[in-house]
Amino acid sequence: MSILKITLIVCIFASDRSLSVRKKFPCGPGNACACKCDKQEKVSMDCEGRGNLKLSEICVSIGNMTSLKAGRNNFGNLTALDLKGCENLAEIYFNFNQIAHIEREIFQDFRHLHLLDLSRNLLQVYFKGWDASFLPKNLHTLKINGNPIPDNANFPNLDSQYYLNKLISDGVSNKALNVSRLAYLSLSGLNLQTTCQLIRINNETFSLSNSLKVLNISDCGVISITAGAFEHLHSLEVLDLSYNRQLELWSLVNITYGLQFTRIRFLNISNLVSRFSSGKQIKLPHTCYLWNTTVEDVDLSGNMIDMVETNSFILTPPSLQILRINQNKFRFGPYVLQFGCLGNVTAVFLSYQNHGYNPLIYVAENSKRYSGPTEELYQMECPFCNVSFLKEYANRTRDCTFIENGVLDLFHLKLPVRMERIIANDCALTFKINYKYYFNPENSSMRYVDISGNIVESFTGYIGNLPMLETLNMSRCYTSSIGQTSLNYISLKTLRLAHNDIGAQLADSKRSNIFNMLPSLQDLDLSSNGITVLFTSTFKELVNLRHLDLSNNNIEHFDVNINTLSHLLQLNLEINSIHTLKKEVRRKLEANENDRSKFSINLQKNSLTYDCNNQEFLHWLIQHKANMVGFRGYIFISSDEKSITCDKMMTDLDRLESRCKSYVAVIIVGVLALATFLSLIIGGVIYRYRWRIRYFMYMSKKRFFGYHILPDYTVIQNYKYDAFVSYAEDNIRFILDDVIP
């Protein structure tokens, strides 16, 4: 059995048991290639860019591989002998191999091949009379983009490919595409390997493509589209016309006219205007036929739109659920009062409004305005733009009103009742929310709001009627002040306030309790806020909090009371000045841990103290190192201000314990014992020689002060000298009888 087969068996055996195995291993001729096994028990061989390999050598060692990537090897022309041994492959990638000719019978024994990549070669696929019958009969996906395109190019005839489902090709100008069996066709010029110049799309271009479900003709240099260009594509679900910058917005009339007869679900009409053009307006004729389509997702990004004509939103298709209008230049206008006409829209993406673009990105953009169709070509009499129809249709849609000339009420802005997501990050908006504003209707379905990257210096007011709001992202908004009751959202689960400036407010005991009305909050991000002080009660009311991010601040003492945070499991304190964690915090995190969820702490890039007073915390870190994010990167600071790595800390901790043992009691007992011993010795000596000591004291005193007669008050006349008689007790009678008398 070959090494390759053995490795394949090992991969299958390991994947069945969820074992950890090498995902890649050397294989092929001389182990020059890299093989990889995936979760589906398939093994692919990657021999791209090896240069010195022959295709025949690769196929001899292919074994039980299912996929071969052999691009960028300059194989040249292919013969049947070159592929001997590769007959069981399901996928072959021969891109960028200078292939100009392929033998007719080369794939006759390939029964399982469903993907073939022949892109970026020298095949004459766009020349008249090119025969595609040599291709495998079971082929599902074919890539032929990047091959030479002659002046009088023809789209290849692929009628012989009965099972062909997906084709990636170059775009041939002004030719009918005979792809009646295809469900997916991509001619996109956004792929650097593809050349697409359709120029003009007429009623005949896709007349023979009635099975198409996905059509990608982005960046194909299209300058005009006739009204019936897509009406034959009855199965069409996805249409991508993006980056055809000469189409302009007026082409929407003709585009949407044909889409009425399709099953369109996603329409990408982004970047249809030049970046060098002035602001554009969405007018009523643009949306004339759009309302009568089944589109669910529309992308209008990058079209320099700055205004929407009043009442245009009334013609929003009822099927529309997602609206993408990023990278435009929207200004305030009456159209904002007709958001309620968006009916069933659940998500609006309007990021990067008024965004300043890097001019270096657009050096390749053609600023020349082709002598293409003018606006008049696209103007047709729209039967749905008359006032009576618009009024009637507006009345059918909940919260949609027809605006007539007169005074506008700007304080009753209506949101679509089904709208759940608004993403408006980095729009260069500057405002202060210092008042109370309530959206209509009261039963709004809004769940996700992202206004990050704008300028909201203060949020001391309140935005109401958002009872289902679950995620609020106000990161990078330069916010320095938040009202005590501004964050009053009982359903809010995720709050992003990163990269703001609320550290000073949180350090003020009178203004720090801004999270008291968020009982459902689970994820709080306060990173990069200049926080230095946190009061014990700051997070007291966040009883459902699971993740707290306080990274990139300057917190030195984390003395927060988390006893009420019974669900807290993730604590990020990276890049602070933390020295230690209180015992109460550690015990609470341990108590919150359960069998399915382990607590985790990130203490990287802090000033963790390594000294005798912090031994308990250091032992706790080692005991729970599996819970420490990036534990091997922790740095500790010793008492002499030296940095100690994590590995050195763990090896030296036992010696630190011995160095930190206290000998005070031993010293005290020793000193007392020594003092007692010396006292006894000295006392014994004094008692033993007490009379001699008294004599020495007497003689010393006499020597320094001379002799003084002892006073005797019983005798009138004192003697010159006094006598001191020392005697034993037995001789007392002698003294009394003979000496003293």
C-alpha positions in Angstrom: 0.0 0.0 0.0 1.4 3.4 -0.9 2.2 6.1 1.6 -0.5 8.3 0.1 -3.2 5.7 0.6 -2.0 5.0 4.2 -2.2 8.8 4.9 -5.6 9.0 3.4 -6.8 6.1 5.7 -5.3 7.9 8.7 -7.1 11.2 7.7 -10.5 9.3 7.4 -9.9 7.4 10.7 -9.0 10.6 12.5 -11.8 12.7 11.1 -14.4 10.0 12.3 -13.1 10.4 15.8 -12.5 14.1 15.8 -8.8 13.6 16.5 -6.2 16.3 16.0 -4.1 15.4 12.9 -1.9 17.3 10.4 -4.1 19.0 7.9 -1.3 19.2 5.4 1.4 16.7 4.4 3.9 16.4 1.6 3.0 14.3 -1.4 3.3 14.0 -5.1 6.5 13.5 -7.1 9.5 13.8 -4.7 7.1 15.2 -2.1 7.1 18.5 -4.0 3.4 19.0 -3.5 1.2 19.6 -0.5 -1.9 17.4 0.2 -4.7 18.3 2.5 -7.6 16.3 3.9 -10.9 18.0 4.8 -13.8 17.2 7.0 -15.6 15.5 4.1 -12.8 12.9 3.9 -11.6 14.3 0.6 -8.0 14.8 -0.1 -6.7 17.5 -2.5 -3.2 17.8 -4.0 -1.8 21.3 -4.4 1.0 21.4 -7.0 0.6 25.1 -8.0 3.6 27.0 -9.0 6.1 24.1 -8.7 7.5 24.9 -12.2 9.8 21.8 -12.6 7.0 19.2 -12.4 5.6 17.3 -15.3 1.8 16.6 -15.4 2.4 12.9 -16.2 4.5 12.6 -13.0 1.8 14.2 -10.9 -0.9 11.9 -12.3 1.2 8.8 -11.6 1.3 9.6 -7.9 -2.2 11.0 -7.6 -3.6 7.9 -5.8 -7.1 8.4 -4.4 -7.0 12.2 -4.5 -10.3 14.0 -5.4 -8.9 17.4 -6.3 -5.7 18.5 -8.2 -4.5 22.1 -8.2 -1.8 22.4 -10.8 -1.9 26.0 -11.9 1.1 28.2 -12.8 3.3 25.3 -14.0 3.6 26.1 -17.8 2.5 22.7 -18.8 1.9 23.8 -22.4 -0.3 21.6 -24.6 -2.0 18.6 -23.0 -2.1 15.0 -24.3 -4.0 12.0 -23.1 -0.8 10.5 -21.8 -0.3 13.5 -19.5 -3.5 12.7 -17.6 -3.0 9.0 -17.3 -3.8 8.1 -13.7 -5.9 11.2 -13.0 -9.2 9.7 -14.3 -10.9 9.6 -10.8 -10.4 13.2 -10.0 -13.5 15.3 -9.3 -11.8 18.7 -9.6 -8.9 19.9 -11.8 -7.3 23.3 -11.8 -5.1 24.0 -14.9 -5.2 27.8 -14.8 -2.3 29.8 -16.1 -0.4 27.0 -17.8 0.2 28.4 -21.3 -2.2 25.7 -22.7 -3.0 26.3 -26.3 -4.2 22.9 -27.4 -5.9 20.0 -25.8 -6.2 16.6 -27.4 -9.8 15.7 -28.3 -9.9 12.3 -26.4 -8.1 13.5 -23.4 -11.1 13.4 -21.0 -12.9 10.4 -22.4 -12.3 8.2 -19.3 -13.1 10.9 -16.8 -16.4 9.8 -15.2 -16.3 11.8 -12.0 -14.9 15.2 -13.1 -17.4 18.0 -12.2 -15.1 21.0 -12.0 -12.5 22.1 -14.6 -10.5 25.3 -14.5 -8.9 26.3 -17.8 -8.6 30.0 -17.1 -5.7 32.2 -18.1 -4.4 30.0 -20.9 -4.0 30.3 -24.7 -7.0 28.3 -25.7 -9.0 29.7 -28.7 -12.3 29.3 -26.9 -13.6 32.7 -28.3 -12.6 32.0 -31.9 -15.3 30.9 -34.3 -15.7 27.2 -34.6 -14.1 26.2 -31.3 -15.3 22.7 -30.5 -16.1 22.1 -26.8 -17.0 18.4 -27.3 -13.7 17.2 -25.9 -14.8 18.3 -22.4 -16.0 15.7 -19.9 -19.7 15.0 -20.3 -20.5 15.1 -16.5 -18.9 18.6 -16.1 -20.9 20.9 -13.8 -18.5 23.9 -13.4 -16.2 25.3 -16.2 -13.8 28.2 -15.9 -12.5 29.6 -19.3 -12.0 33.2 -18.4 -8.6 34.9 -19.2 -8.1 33.2 -22.6 -7.3 35.3 -25.7 -10.2 37.3 -27.2 -9.9 38.1 -30.9 -11.4 41.2 -32.5 -14.3 39.3 -34.0 -14.9 37.2 -30.9 -17.7 34.6 -30.5 -19.1 33.2 -27.3 -18.3 29.4 -27.2 -21.0 26.9 -28.1 -21.5 24.6 -25.1 -24.5 22.7 -26.2 -22.6 19.4 -25.9 -22.3 20.0 -22.1 -25.7 18.8 -21.0 -25.0 18.9 -17.3 -23.0 22.1 -17.3 -24.5 24.3 -14.5 -21.9 27.0 -13.8 -19.7 29.0 -16.2 -17.1 31.6 -15.5 -16.1 33.3 -18.8 -15.0 36.5 -20.4 -17.6 38.9 -21.7 -17.9 39.1 -25.5 -19.3 42.3 -26.9 -22.7 42.5 -28.7 -23.1 38.7 -29.0 -26.0 36.5 -28.0 -25.0 34.1 -25.3 -26.2 30.6 -26.0 -26.2 29.2 -22.5 -29.7 27.7 -22.3 -28.8 25.1 -19.6 -26.7 27.2 -17.3 -28.0 28.3 -13.9 -24.9 30.4 -13.0 -23.0 32.7 -15.4 -20.2 35.1 -14.3 -18.6 37.4 -16.8 -17.4 39.8 -14.1 -14.5 42.1 -14.9 -13.8 42.5 -11.2 -11.9 39.3 -11.5 -8.5 40.3 -12.6 -8.3 37.2 -14.8 -11.4 38.2 -16.8 -12.0 40.6 -19.6 -15.5 41.8 -20.0 -16.7 44.3 -22.6 -20.4 43.8 -23.2 -20.9 47.5 -24.0 -24.5 47.3 -25.0 -27.0 44.7 -23.7 -30.1 44.4 -25.8 -33.1 42.1 -26.0 -31.1 39.4 -27.8 -28.1 39.2 -25.5 -29.7 36.8 -23.0 -32.7 35.6 -25.0 -31.2 32.1 -25.1 -30.4 32.0 -21.3 -33.8 31.3 -19.9 -32.4 28.9 -17.2 -30.1 31.4 -15.6 -30.6 31.9 -11.8 -27.4 33.9 -11.2 -26.0 36.4 -13.6 -22.9 38.4 -12.8 -21.9 41.1 -15.3 -20.2 43.5 -13.0 -17.5 45.8 -14.4 -18.3 44.8 -18.0 -18.1 48.3 -19.5 -21.9 48.4 -20.1 -23.2 51.7 -21.2 -26.8 50.9 -22.2 -29.4 48.3 -21.4 -32.7 48.0 -23.3 -36.0 47.6 -21.5 -36.5 44.0 -22.5 -32.9 42.8 -21.8 -33.8 40.6 -18.9 -37.5 39.8 -19.5 -36.6 36.3 -20.9 -34.8 35.3 -17.7 -37.8 33.9 -15.9 -35.7 31.9 -13.4 -33.3 34.8 -12.6 -32.8 35.3 -8.8 -29.5 37.1 -8.6 -28.3 40.0 -10.9 -25.1 41.8 -10.4 -24.6 45.0 -12.5 -22.2 46.7 -10.2 -19.2 48.8 -11.3 -20.6 49.5 -14.8 -20.0 53.2 -14.1 -21.3 54.5 -17.4 -24.9 53.2 -16.8 -25.9 56.0 -14.5 -29.1 55.8 -12.4 -31.4 56.4 -15.3 -30.7 52.9 -16.5 -32.7 51.6 -13.5 -35.9 52.2 -15.5 -35.0 49.7 -18.2 -33.3 47.3 -15.8 -36.3 47.0 -13.5 -38.8 46.8 -16.4 -37.4 43.5 -17.5 -37.1 42.2 -13.9 -40.8 42.3 -13.5 -40.9 39.0 -15.3 -38.2 37.3 -13.3 -37.9 35.7 -9.8 -35.3 38.3 -8.8 -34.2 38.2 -5.2 -30.9 40.1 -5.1 -30.2 43.1 -7.3 -26.7 44.6 -7.1 -26.8 48.0 -8.8 -24.0 49.6 -6.8 -21.3 51.9 -8.3 -23.2 52.7 -11.5 -21.8 56.3 -11.5 -18.3 57.6 -11.7 -16.5 58.7 -8.6 -15.8 62.0 -10.3 -19.5 62.8 -10.8 -21.6 65.2 -8.7 -24.4 64.2 -6.4 -27.3 62.1 -7.9 -30.9 61.9 -7.0 -33.3 58.9 -6.9 -36.3 60.0 -8.8 -39.8 58.6 -9.2 -39.2 57.1 -12.6 -36.2 55.2 -11.3 -38.4 53.1 -9.0 -41.4 53.0 -11.4 -41.2 49.2 -12.1 -39.2 48.2 -9.0 -42.2 47.9 -6.9 -43.7 45.3 -9.2 -40.7 42.9 -8.8 -40.0 40.2 -6.2 -36.6 41.6 -5.2 -35.7 41.0 -1.5 -32.2 42.6 -1.4 -31.1 45.7 -3.3 -27.6 47.2 -3.2 -27.4 50.9 -4.3 -24.0 51.6 -2.6 -21.5 54.0 -4.1 -23.8 55.9 -6.4 -23.2 59.4 -5.1 -26.8 59.6 -4.1 -27.5 62.8 -2.1 -31.3 63.0 -2.3 -34.4 60.9 -2.9 -37.4 62.6 -4.6 -40.4 63.0 -2.3 -42.8 60.0 -2.5 -40.3 57.8 -4.3 -40.3 55.5 -1.3 -44.0 54.7 -1.9 -42.9 52.5 -4.8 -40.8 50.3 -2.5 -41.5 46.6 -3.5 -43.4 44.7 -0.8 -40.9 41.9 -1.0 -37.9 44.1 -0.2 -36.2 43.1 3.1 -32.7 44.4 2.9 -31.6 47.8 1.5 -27.9 48.6 1.1 -27.1 52.3 0.4 -23.5 52.5 1.7 -21.0 55.1 0.4 -23.4 57.7 -0.8 -23.9 61.4 0.2 -27.4 61.5 1.6 -28.6 64.9 2.8 -31.6 65.7 4.9 -34.9 65.9 3.0 -38.6 65.2 3.2 -38.0 61.6 2.2 -36.9 60.8 5.8 -40.5 61.2 6.8 -41.5 58.3 4.5 -39.3 55.6 6.0 -42.5 54.0 7.0 -43.1 53.2 3.3 -40.2 50.8 3.4 -42.9 48.4 4.7 -41.3 45.0 5.1 -37.7 46.1 5.1 -35.9 44.5 8.1 -32.3 45.9 7.6 -30.8 49.1 6.2 -27.1 49.4 5.6 -26.0 53.1 5.1 -22.4 53.2 6.3 -19.7 55.6 5.1 -21.9 58.4 4.0 -19.9 61.5 2.8 -16.8 59.4 3.1 -13.6 60.8 1.8 -12.0 58.3 -0.6 -8.4 57.8 -1.3 -7.7 59.0 -4.8 -5.0 56.5 -5.3 -7.6 53.7 -5.3 -9.3 55.2 -8.4 -6.3 55.8 -10.6 -7.5 53.1 -13.0 -11.0 54.4 -13.2 -12.0 55.8 -16.6 -13.2 59.4 -16.1 -14.1 59.7 -19.8 -17.8 60.0 -20.4 -18.7 57.8 -23.3 -21.1 59.2 -25.9 -23.6 56.7 -24.6 -27.4 57.1 -24.2 -28.7 60.3 -22.6 -31.3 60.5 -19.9 -34.1 60.8 -22.5 -33.4 57.3 -23.8 -34.5 55.9 -20.4 -37.4 58.1 -19.9 -40.7 56.3 -20.6 -44.1 57.1 -19.5 -44.5 55.4 -16.2 -48.1 54.3 -15.4 -47.3 54.2 -11.7 -46.0 57.7 -11.1 -49.3 59.6 -11.2 -50.5 61.2 -8.0 -53.7 59.1 -7.7 -51.9 55.8 -7.9 -49.2 56.9 -5.4 -51.9 58.0 -2.9 -53.8 54.8 -3.3 -50.7 52.6 -2.9 -49.5 54.6 0.1 -52.8 54.0 1.8 -52.2 50.2 1.4 -48.9 50.3 3.3 -48.9 50.7 7.0 -47.3 53.9 8.3 -46.7 55.2 4.7 -48.0 58.6 3.8 -48.2 60.6 0.6 -46.5 64.0 1.1 -48.1 67.0 -0.5 -46.9 70.5 -0.6 -47.1 72.2 2.8 -45.6 72.2 6.3 -43.8 69.1 7.3 -43.9 67.6 10.8 -40.4 66.5 11.6 -41.1 65.3 15.1 -43.1 62.2 14.1 -40.5 60.1 12.2 -41.9 56.7 11.4 -39.8 53.6 11.2 -41.0 50.4 9.3 -42.6 48.3 12.0 -40.5 45.3 10.8 -37.2 47.0 10.7 -34.7 45.2 12.9 -31.2 46.5 11.9 -29.8 49.9 11.1 -26.1 50.1 10.4 -24.9 53.6 9.9 -21.2 53.6 11.0 -18.6 56.1 9.9 -21.1 58.6 8.3 -19.3 61.7 9.4 -22.4 62.7 11.4 -22.0 65.2 14.3 -24.7 65.7 16.8 -25.6 65.8 20.5 -28.5 63.8 21.9 -29.6 66.1 24.7 -33.4 65.7 24.3 -36.0 63.0 24.4 -37.2 61.6 21.0 -39.6 58.8 20.5 -39.9 56.8 17.2 -43.2 55.7 15.8 -44.7 53.2 16.0 -44.4 52.3 19.6 -44.1 48.5 18.9 -40.9 48.9 16.9 -39.0 45.7 16.0 -35.6 47.4 16.1 -33.0 45.0 17.5 -29.6 46.2 16.2 -28.3 49.8 15.9 -24.8 50.6 14.9 -23.8 54.3 14.8 -20.1 53.8 15.6 -17.5 56.1 14.0 -19.7 59.2 14.1 -19.4 62.1 16.6 -21.9 62.0 19.5 -20.2 64.1 22.1 -23.0 63.7 24.7 -25.9 61.4 25.1 -27.8 62.8 28.0 -31.2 62.6 26.3 -33.2 59.5 25.4 -34.3 57.8 22.2 -37.5 55.9 23.0 -39.9 53.4 21.7 -37.2 50.7 21.1 -38.5 48.0 23.4 -36.8 45.1 21.5 -33.4 46.7 21.1 -30.7 44.1 21.8 -27.5 45.5 20.4 -26.3 49.1 20.5 -22.9 50.1 19.0 -21.7 53.6 19.9 -17.9 52.9 19.7 -15.6 55.6 18.3 -18.1 58.3 18.9 -16.0 60.7 21.1 -18.7 60.4 23.7 -17.8 61.9 27.1 -21.1 62.2 28.8 -24.0 59.8 29.2 -27.2 60.5 31.1 -28.2 58.5 34.2 -31.4 57.4 32.4 -30.2 57.6 28.8 -29.4 53.9 28.6 -32.9 52.7 29.5 -33.4 49.7 27.3 -34.7 46.7 29.2 -34.0 44.2 26.3 -30.5 45.4 25.5 -28.0 42.5 25.5 -24.9 44.0 23.9 -23.5 47.5 24.4 -20.4 48.7 22.6 -18.9 51.9 24.0 -15.2 51.3 23.0 -12.9 54.1 22.1 -14.9 56.9 23.8 -14.0 59.2 26.7 -16.3 58.3 29.5 -13.5 57.6 32.0 -13.9 60.9 33.7 -17.6 60.3 34.2 -17.1 56.8 35.6 -14.6 58.4 38.1 -17.3 60.7 39.4 -19.4 58.9 42.1 -22.4 61.1 41.4 -22.5 60.3 37.6 -21.0 56.8 37.4 -24.2 54.7 37.7 -25.2 54.9 34.0 -25.8 51.2 33.6 -28.5 50.7 36.2 -31.3 50.4 33.7 -29.9 47.5 31.7 -31.1 44.3 33.5 -30.7 42.1 30.4 -27.2 43.3 29.4 -24.8 40.4 28.7 -21.9 42.0 26.8 -20.4 45.3 27.8 -17.4 46.8 25.9 -15.7 49.8 27.6 -12.2 49.4 26.1 -10.1 52.5 25.4 -12.1 54.9 27.5 -9.4 56.4 29.7 -10.8 54.7 32.7 -8.7 55.0 35.9 -11.2 54.5 38.7 -14.2 52.2 39.0 -16.6 52.4 41.9 -17.8 49.2 43.6 -21.4 49.8 42.5 -20.7 50.7 38.9 -21.9 47.3 37.5 -24.0 46.2 40.4 -27.3 46.1 38.5 -26.0 44.2 35.5 -27.2 40.9 36.9 -27.0 39.0 33.5 -23.6 40.3 32.5 -21.4 37.6 30.9 -18.6 39.5 29.2 -16.9 42.7 30.4 -14.2 44.3 28.3 -12.1 47.0 30.1 -9.0 46.6 28.1 -6.8 49.5 27.0 -7.5 51.7 30.0 -5.4 52.7 33.0 -7.1 50.8 35.9 -4.8 50.1 38.8 -7.2 48.7 41.4 -10.1 46.5 40.2 -12.2 46.9 43.4 -15.5 46.4 41.7 -18.3 44.5 43.6 -19.3 41.6 41.3 -21.2 39.6 43.9 -24.4 40.3 42.0 -22.9 39.3 38.6 -23.7 35.6 38.8 -23.3 35.1 35.1 -19.9 36.9 34.6 -17.5 34.5 32.9 -15.3 36.6 30.6 -13.3 39.5 32.0 -10.9 41.4 29.7 -8.4 43.6 31.6 -5.6 43.7 29.0 -3.4 46.7 28.9 -4.1 48.3 32.3 -2.1 48.8 35.4 -3.5 45.9 37.5 -1.3 44.6 40.2 -3.6 41.9 41.7 -7.2 40.8 41.9 -9.1 40.8 45.1 -10.0 37.5 46.7 -13.7 38.4 46.4 -13.4 38.8 42.6 -11.5 35.5 42.2 -14.0 33.5 44.3 -17.0 34.9 42.4 -15.5 33.9 39.1 -14.9 30.4 40.3 -18.4 30.2 41.6 -19.8 31.4 38.3 -18.0 28.6 36.4 -20.0 25.5 35.5 -19.4 22.3 33.5 -20.3 23.9 30.1 -18.8 27.4 30.6 -15.4 28.2 32.0 -14.4 31.6 33.2 -11.6 33.5 31.4 -9.5 36.5 32.3 -7.2 38.5 30.1 -4.5 40.1 32.2 -1.9 40.6 29.4 0.2 43.8 29.5 -0.5 44.7 33.1 1.8 45.3 36.1 1.2 42.1 38.0 3.2 42.3 41.3 5.7 39.5 42.1 6.4 39.9 45.8 5.7 38.3 49.1 2.5 40.1 49.7 1.0 38.8 46.4 1.8 35.1 46.7 -1.8 33.9 47.1 -2.8 35.6 43.8 0.3 34.2 42.0 -0.6 30.7 43.1 -4.2 31.2 42.0 -3.0 32.3 38.6 -1.0 29.1 38.2 -3.8 27.0 39.4 -6.2 28.5 36.8 -3.7 29.1 34.0 -6.1 27.4 31.6 -8.5 30.2 32.3 -5.9 32.9 31.6 -6.0 34.3 28.1 -2.4 34.5 26.7 -1.0 33.3 30.1 2.5 32.7 28.6 2.7 36.3 27.7 2.1 37.7 31.2 4.8 40.0 32.7 5.3 40.3 36.4 7.1 43.2 38.2 9.3 42.3 41.2 9.9 44.4 44.3 13.1 45.8 42.7 11.1 46.9 39.6 12.5 44.1 37.4 10.3 42.4 34.7 9.8 38.7 35.1 8.4 36.4 32.4 5.6 34.0 33.1 7.9 30.9 32.8 10.4 32.4 35.2 7.7 33.3 37.7 6.4 29.7 37.8 9.8 28.2 38.3 10.8 30.8 41.0 7.6 30.9 42.9 8.6 28.1 45.4 11.9 29.9 46.1 9.9 33.2 46.7 7.9 31.4 49.3 11.0 30.3 51.2 12.4 33.8 51.0 9.3 35.2 52.3 9.0 33.0 55.4 8.7 35.0 58.7 11.3 34.4 61.6 10.0 37.1 64.0 8.5 34.7 66.5 11.7 32.6 66.5 13.8 35.7 67.1 11.6 36.9 69.9 11.6 33.6 71.7 15.4 33.3 71.3 16.0 36.8 72.6 13.8 36.2 75.6 15.5 32.8 76.3 18.9 34.4 76.1 17.9 37.3 78.3 16.5 34.9 80.9 19.6 32.7 80.8 21.9 35.7 81.2 19.7 37.0 84.0 20.0 33.8 85.9 23.8 33.6 85.5 24.3 37.2 86.5 21.9 36.8 89.5 23.7 33.7 90.7 27.1 35.3 90.4 25.9 38.4 92.3 24.4 36.3 95.0 27.5 34.1 95.3 29.9 37.1 95.7 27.5 39.5 97.4 29.8 40.3 100.4 32.8 40.7 98.3 30.9 42.9 96.0 29.7 45.0 98.9 33.3 45.2 100.1 34.6 46.3 96.7 31.9 48.9 96.5 32.7 50.2 100.0 36.4 50.3 99.3 35.8 52.0 96.0 33.7 54.6 97.6 36.2 55.2 100.3 39.0 55.5 97.8 37.2 58.2 95.8 35.5 60.1 98.6 37.8 59.4 101.7 36.7 58.1 105.1 33.6 59.4 106.7 32.9 58.7 110.4 29.7 56.9 110.9 27.3 59.0 112.9 26.4 57.5 116.3 23.6 59.5 117.8 23.8 57.5 121.1 27.3 58.7 121.8 28.1 62.3 122.5 31.8 62.0 121.4 32.5 60.4 118.1 35.6 58.4 117.5 38.0 59.1 114.8 37.7 55.8 113.2 34.9 53.4 112.9 35.4 49.6 112.8 33.5 47.1 110.8 33.6 43.6 112.2 32.7 40.7 110.1 31.9 37.5 111.9 30.3 34.2 111.6 27.0 33.5 113.2 28.6 31.0 115.6 30.9 33.7 117.1 28.2 36.2 117.9 28.7 35.8 121.7 32.3 36.6 121.4 31.6 39.8 119.6 28.9 40.8 122.0 30.7 39.9 125.1 34.3 40.6 124.4 34.7 43.0 121.4 31.8 45.4 121.6 32.0 46.1 125.4 
